[in-house]
Every structure is written in C-alpha cells, then in structure tokens.
C-alpha cells in the first residue's frame, strides 16, 4: 500500500491522517495525529457469523501504551499494561456510542475496532483523535458500515467557546462537551458542566456540530479516493411466512403483554408469548427454522407496536403520559453506622447510595498514560444481577458500571465543597437494588441525598432523568420523560440529563437511529428540565439542606499550616517523628508540599494530642525565647537538651554558669529539667542554648563572682599578626 498523508486544519489545529501498511492484515487501518498525539486505529470483521447470536457483536478496545507518554508505570512487580483503566474504558464507550448506530444491526459477524495510543503530548486528549481514526479505519475497510462520523470537544470560558481545548484550557472551562455525528445528524453527546442553562447548552452543541460536519467532509474526500468496496454479509432476515404469521396470530398478544405496567408481570407475559411464538414458528418452518431470525422478528414487532401507539396515541406501556414521571419516593439516614445514606425510588428503579468520609490521604492516586492525578471524590456504581431478576456471575465492575458511575460523579462534581472548605476524601457507592431504566440518574439523586445526610456542605441538590424518543419514517416523534425497560430497549434514544434547579451539570446521549436534529435536542432538554424540577421538589421535601453536623461515626479532620521548611522536621529521619506521633495518637497525618497538614482522628483526645505534638515539632524557635527542656546527653563540651519532640539544643559548657565550669556534671545531670534561653540558631538550623542567661537562674552575687573569676583568669598570649610561618 502506497503511503499517503492528508491534513485538515480545524480552528488552527491540524489533523494529520496517514495511510500506510503498518497494519496491513487488518481490514482497515489509519494513523491520525493531532499535535504530538498519535493513534493507530484498526478495523477487522470476522469472516463467519457468530453462532447463536441475537445481537450485533461489536467490540471497541482503546489500548493505552505507557511508552506513548514516555513512562514506565505499573506495580513494583508488573511493569506492563494490564486491565484497561477507567479512562480507557470511557474512551471505548465514546467511540462505540458514535459508530454503532451506523451499522446494520442485523449483522452477526463480529466486528472489532482496536485503537492504540502510540504517542501522547500532554496537551491534546486522544479521545477525539481516536474517534476520527476509528471512523476512517471503518470507512476505508471493506466492512459494511454507513459512515463516516466525527466528534469534537467544546469548552467555554467567559462565555466564549473553545474548540478541542488543551488540557490546561479545560481546567478553566465551565463546560466540557463532546458532540459527534454524521454530516446530517448528531448521534452522541457526552458533557459535564457547571450549571449551564438549557439554551446555552444547545447553542454549544450547535456550535460544535458545525465543526463535526467539517471533519466528516474531510473524511469523505479521503474515502472517495482510497476506500475499498464494501463486502456483502448475510443479515438476519426472517422469511415472509414468519412475517405474515406474527402479524396475523401474535401481534395482539404481544401488544397485550408489553402494555403491562408492572415489570415482573410484563416480563412474564412477554416470555410466555415469546415461547409460544417460537414453538409456532418452528411448526410452520420445521426444516428451515432459525431461532435467531424468529427472535429478531419478535423483537421488531414489539418495536413497531411501541412506536405506533406512542407516536399516534401517546400511549406508553405503563399508562403514563409522554411527559410524566413514574411514582417517586426518597428517604435518608437508613443505615446506622454509615456516614450518610440515601434511597431514591422511581417506579421499579431503586438506588441506594452510601457515603463514606475518609482522611485526605485516602484519596485515590490515578497514574495512567495520560492522567496522573489524585481523586478525593469517588462514585462507584454497582449493578448486581438480582436488580433485574436474573442470575449471572459477578466479576467486578464492567464497562456499564464504569460509565454510569462516571456520569453520576460528573453531575455532582460542580456542587461539591472545595478542599479548603471540606478536606475529606468522599466515596459514594450506588447499589442498584431494582432496575427498570434510568439507574444512572437515580444514582445521582440517591448520592445527592447521601451527601447532605452525612453533613457534607453540598451547594444544592442534583437530580437526573433519562429521556427517550420514538421516531417514525414520516419524521414524526415523541419525546418521553423517564423511560423504563421497553422504552429504553426499543426506543430511538437514551438522553440522560442531570443538573440542579439552576442548570445542567451532566449529559449523555446515545441513539439507535441515524441521529437527532437540533430541534429534537432542544425539545428534549426543555422536557428534561421540567422533570428535573419535579424530582428536586421531592428530594428537597425529604432533606432540603445539608445537616449542620457531620455523622458521629465520621472521622474529624483539622488543618494546620506549618512552615514548609519544617516538613522535614515533622517527618523526621526515615519517618521516625511522624510515625511516633501516629503511634501515640492513632491519628492519620497527611502533609502537602505547601506546609498544609491534615490531621484525621476518630477521637477528640487523639486529635488534640496530635495537634499539640505537631505544633511542638514545627514551632518556630526564635533567639531570646525562654523554653524548658530535659537533659538527654552529657558531653565533654556541654549538654544536649530536648526542647521539643525530636528537637534538641546544645548548652555549651561556657553557657552553663556565669563562672568557669570544669565539668558539665558540676552544674547539670542526665534527666534534669531545666529552664533555657535560646541564644541563637546557626546557619545549619542548630539551636544554641544558655542556662546562665535565664533570668533569675543565678543570684546577683553568683553573677558577680563569675565576673571576678573571669577577670583573674590568665589571658592567652598575644599572637603577632602577619602571614603564614615560613616553611623549611
């Protein structure tokens, strides 16, 4: 393959696309560069269909490589990449959600996209680059795909939009938005914001989408020149006999089953009708019966029924209006020993959030290819199989758990107190006890309640709801508030909007259709706003503001400011000083480079003792200061006196008494408690003390005797001035 490079400048930043033979065994591959961030994307499709599959098997893997950032990371024992980081999983999801709607979902051949980060410049986030590369790899391959798609990141500072902001620019923005789509429609949104209005958010989407269309046009030029012909693959296509049969004998039965308000009853009825359908389909086509095709047809019939009844009549399966929320319930302070708890129930979706407060040192250290930071706010989402009445192995958090947890955390982040206001590490765990749609948004509500229940000074409550859409081939559509199971599975979008009364804090959009128009997005945002206000009304009726006191079971954190130069003294050689304080008090002590010391203790006595000891160790000793200390060592030339924890000073023999002292032990002995005066502190930080200068230590007669004694002592002979003595 002949290597060729294409370039396109977008708002002053140049994307470079290189086609080469690096991964020539892949169906499609491309190298994309932005700044010094470089990714390689490959696309491969299996030659044969997956046996027994009832869905389109697409996998997206974003592979971080530590060498890309010039780092050797990992544990002491494993210096290589292992499980994908949370950041990598979020990039996986971003790409998947953008490209999946452009596939024919009747495909049963496995498709895998592998994106490898080869170089990271700490300026340009690779996620946008990875999406562009994935789209081009698919478009240039022979894999049947209706691309291209593209995405851009939009930031906002002082009311002005920034396209694909650099990392340092993103830290100053009140909006972090990723919008992707085709040249005609928007098909994915991921955003976090600092209470931005619905109109401002829609305007930001509109502004960013113009650049999406520009990147799509750039790809189309490359595709026209270099794309391979698409191959034909076998699709799930039920025979006409079954299409006629399901309409004639089962359509009414299916409709009656799915239009049942209680999920358990609906699932039981649907399962019974489905079993009957599969049995009947096999009787009709005993020789050519294909279970996958029959199941696909059954699913499509549900899809058509829901679309027809909702769009034409506004009838939802559970009887609600299109803008109606399910029955709401909330409560707090449910568990006796946790630091804060909140239960939020919306219909059959129930989320229990618990909050644990920890010391500043309990924060999570994140050391990845592109992200090296510390997280003091953690939100973990658990989705056990019992929440849907199923059984399956529980093997730790998957992509769903990571993604939903990140979205809920994003919704709450702008509302959290600063570290100076509240120095705790906060960990929220959202347990989904029952699921029938919109669990991530229920987690926002439950977590907000748990934070206030614990006494965290949260600025205000946040809530969220998942919005759906039913669209027909005439362009008619209905936006649905608070979607549940069948509306989520068979609907055309999942548009999650979290925020406060004053604005949006988090958005996530996925679609199953070609995409959304801007009017659809504006309609959805307006309807989501109304639903959010109703949810907030309920939450505020349960707990309107943060409790005035922290949970009695939560640890207490106090802050001390010390001279940064005293950090070494506080730590001590090999950590001896700080470890000794911890052992004596049971407190946890965390020190920052600027001299901020966080003391965390479960008891008041431990807190007071730890603070006292730290103050003693780090106190600024000044010349002329009067102290008290214990003699710890006797030397020939003086005595060492402990004037603080792990802090000694020297009383030179000449400073013990106003008169000449022959032996140190004539004046002081080991273990004596003495008043001392700080004579001076030398350049090396050594403290020189005096006993004789302590006011009232010696009488006037003793002082006078000393003077007379010194006057009678013979003086050293006068040494002539001049140069060095001659050497012979």
VENWOHU-V997617 format. One record per residue. PSI is psi in whole degrees, 0 to 359 (999 if undefined). Layout:
# VENWOHU-V997617
psi->PSI
psi->PSI
This chain:
# VENWOHU-V997617
psi->129
psi->127
psi->139
psi->144
psi->136
psi->149
psi->151
psi->128
psi->130
psi->109
psi->41
psi->1
psi->130
psi->126
psi->130
psi->127
psi->121
psi->127
psi->122
psi->188
psi->24
psi->315
psi->63
psi->346
psi->343
psi->156
psi->326
psi->143
psi->151
psi->148
psi->126
psi->137
psi->138
psi->115
psi->232
psi->15
psi->123
psi->131
psi->151
psi->124
psi->136
psi->151
psi->131
psi->140
psi->135
psi->148
psi->329
psi->158
psi->149
psi->129
psi->133
psi->11
psi->142
psi->20
psi->166
psi->118
psi->86
psi->133
psi->133
psi->125
psi->116
psi->115
psi->114
psi->139
psi->121
psi->329
psi->334
psi->329
psi->6
psi->36
psi->147
psi->102
psi->179
psi->182
psi->178
psi->334
psi->337
psi->105
psi->59
psi->166
psi->136
psi->248
psi->147
psi->144
psi->168
psi->322
psi->318
psi->319
psi->321
psi->325
psi->319
psi->309
psi->320
psi->314
psi->312
psi->312
psi->337
psi->324
psi->333
psi->318
psi->344
psi->4
psi->151
psi->115
psi->359
psi->355
psi->137
psi->6
psi->134
psi->135
psi->131
psi->128
psi->124
psi->120
psi->123
psi->125
psi->116
psi->332
psi->135
psi->131
psi->7
psi->16
psi->312
psi->120
psi->132
psi->351
psi->317
psi->320
psi->318
psi->322
psi->315
psi->316
psi->320
psi->316
psi->316
psi->320
psi->319
psi->317
psi->324
psi->346
psi->179
psi->8
psi->131
psi->112
psi->139
psi->57
psi->194
psi->170
psi->164
psi->163
psi->155
psi->159
psi->138
psi->127
psi->166
psi->126
psi->126
psi->39
psi->359
psi->137
psi->146
psi->129
psi->130
psi->60
psi->148
psi->168
psi->314
psi->331
psi->323
psi->330
psi->342
psi->2
psi->156
psi->9
psi->133
psi->98
psi->133
psi->125
psi->135
psi->164
psi->189
psi->191
psi->350
psi->329
psi->159
psi->129
psi->359
psi->137
psi->137
psi->125
psi->148
psi->144
psi->162
psi->73
psi->59
psi->145
psi->159
psi->319
psi->317
psi->322
psi->314
psi->322
psi->321
psi->319
psi->314
psi->317
psi->314
psi->326
psi->331
psi->323
psi->330
psi->313
psi->325
psi->318
psi->326
psi->316
psi->322
psi->315
psi->320
psi->326
psi->318
psi->317
psi->317
psi->327
psi->324
psi->355
psi->144
psi->154
psi->143
psi->140
psi->161
psi->135
psi->154
psi->131
psi->156
psi->112
psi->98
psi->146
psi->157
psi->326
psi->317
psi->324
psi->316
psi->318
psi->314
psi->326
psi->320
psi->315
psi->339
psi->346
psi->314
psi->318
psi->317
psi->316
psi->316
psi->326
psi->314
psi->339
psi->61
psi->127
psi->327
psi->127
psi->315
psi->314
psi->319
psi->315
psi->320
psi->316
psi->317
psi->317
psi->321
psi->316
psi->321
psi->316
psi->317
psi->319
psi->314
psi->321
psi->315
psi->321
psi->322
psi->328
psi->323
psi->320
psi->69
psi->330
psi->326
psi->12
psi->130
psi->113
psi->319
psi->316
psi->319
psi->319
psi->321
psi->317
psi->320
psi->314
psi->319
psi->325
psi->318
psi->317
psi->312
psi->320
psi->312
psi->314
psi->315
psi->310
psi->325
psi->314
psi->316
psi->324
psi->350
psi->25
psi->118
psi->157
psi->325
psi->9
psi->358
psi->158
psi->164
psi->333
psi->20
psi->138
psi->148
psi->169
psi->134
psi->149
psi->146
psi->152
psi->162
psi->174
psi->52
psi->332
psi->134
psi->326
psi->347
psi->156
psi->335
psi->145
psi->150
psi->135
psi->125
psi->127
psi->129
psi->101
psi->231
psi->10
psi->118
psi->125
psi->127
psi->118
psi->135
psi->146
psi->133
psi->130
psi->134
psi->176
psi->159
psi->328
psi->351
psi->358
psi->153
psi->130
psi->120
psi->114
psi->94
psi->190
psi->315
psi->342
psi->120
psi->100
psi->185
psi->139
psi->121
psi->357
psi->118
psi->135
psi->114
psi->131
psi->127
psi->134
psi->79
psi->155
psi->331
psi->339
psi->340
psi->14
psi->30
psi->169
psi->133
psi->158
psi->144
psi->107
psi->35
psi->174
psi->135
psi->195
psi->323
psi->311
psi->316
psi->313
psi->315
psi->322
psi->318
psi->321
psi->314
psi->319
psi->319
psi->324
psi->332
psi->338
psi->314
psi->346
psi->353
psi->150
psi->159
psi->166
psi->325
psi->323
psi->323
psi->92
psi->10
psi->155
psi->132
psi->127
psi->119
psi->136
psi->122
psi->115
psi->116
psi->107
psi->330
psi->136
psi->126
psi->53
psi->146
psi->40
psi->327
psi->322
psi->326
psi->326
psi->323
psi->312
psi->312
psi->319
psi->320
psi->317
psi->318
psi->321
psi->312
psi->325
psi->326
psi->346
psi->11
psi->129
psi->68
psi->136
psi->320
psi->170
psi->149
psi->148
psi->168
psi->158
psi->150
psi->128
psi->144
psi->179
psi->139
psi->122
psi->133
psi->177
psi->356
psi->357
psi->2
psi->143
psi->159
psi->131
psi->134
psi->131
psi->135
psi->68
psi->149
psi->187
psi->288
psi->327
psi->328
psi->311
psi->319
psi->353
psi->175
psi->351
psi->159
psi->103
psi->99
psi->129
psi->118
psi->151
psi->193
psi->188
psi->336
psi->354
psi->178
psi->139
psi->340
psi->141
psi->141
psi->125
psi->129
psi->147
psi->160
psi->357
psi->187
psi->330
psi->186
psi->151
psi->166
psi->322
psi->322
psi->318
psi->317
psi->318
psi->317
psi->316
psi->319
psi->317
psi->324
psi->324
psi->315
psi->319
psi->322
psi->321
psi->320
psi->319
psi->319
psi->326
psi->314
psi->312
psi->319
psi->333
psi->335
psi->315
psi->106
psi->336
psi->166
psi->139
psi->144
psi->336
psi->147
psi->158
psi->138
psi->342
psi->353
psi->144
psi->161
psi->143
psi->127
psi->154
psi->132
psi->145
psi->123
psi->163
psi->124
psi->333
psi->343
psi->359
psi->317
psi->319
psi->322
psi->320
psi->314
psi->168
psi->121
psi->20
psi->16
psi->317
psi->307
psi->323
psi->326
psi->318
psi->317
psi->318
psi->322
psi->327
psi->338
psi->7
psi->157
psi->131
psi->125
psi->132
psi->133
psi->162
psi->335
psi->6
psi->6
psi->126
psi->124
psi->124
psi->121
psi->128
psi->147
psi->346
psi->151
psi->320
psi->316
psi->322
psi->312
psi->317
psi->318
psi->317
psi->320
psi->314
psi->320
psi->319
psi->321
psi->316
psi->322
psi->5
psi->147
psi->103
psi->132
psi->151
psi->136
psi->350
psi->140
psi->128
psi->175
psi->139
psi->170
psi->134
psi->120
psi->336
psi->143
psi->123
psi->167
psi->328
psi->6
psi->193
psi->137
psi->132
psi->128
psi->113
psi->1
psi->171
psi->119
psi->26
psi->119
psi->159
psi->158
psi->129
psi->108
psi->152
psi->329
psi->346
psi->8
psi->322
psi->160
psi->348
psi->175
psi->129
psi->124
psi->314
psi->140
psi->321
psi->353
psi->337
psi->312
psi->159
psi->164
psi->131
psi->351
psi->141
psi->120
psi->145
psi->137
psi->157
psi->135
psi->115
psi->310
psi->168
psi->118
psi->179
psi->336
psi->8
psi->8
psi->137
psi->123
psi->128
psi->165
psi->138
psi->323
psi->337
psi->1
psi->122
psi->129
psi->356
psi->317
psi->147
psi->167
psi->324
psi->319
psi->320
psi->318
psi->321
psi->322
psi->319
psi->315
psi->321
psi->318
psi->328
psi->329
psi->348
psi->137
psi->141
psi->154
psi->143
psi->148
psi->129
psi->123
psi->143
psi->167
psi->187
psi->190
psi->150
psi->149
psi->144
psi->140
psi->999
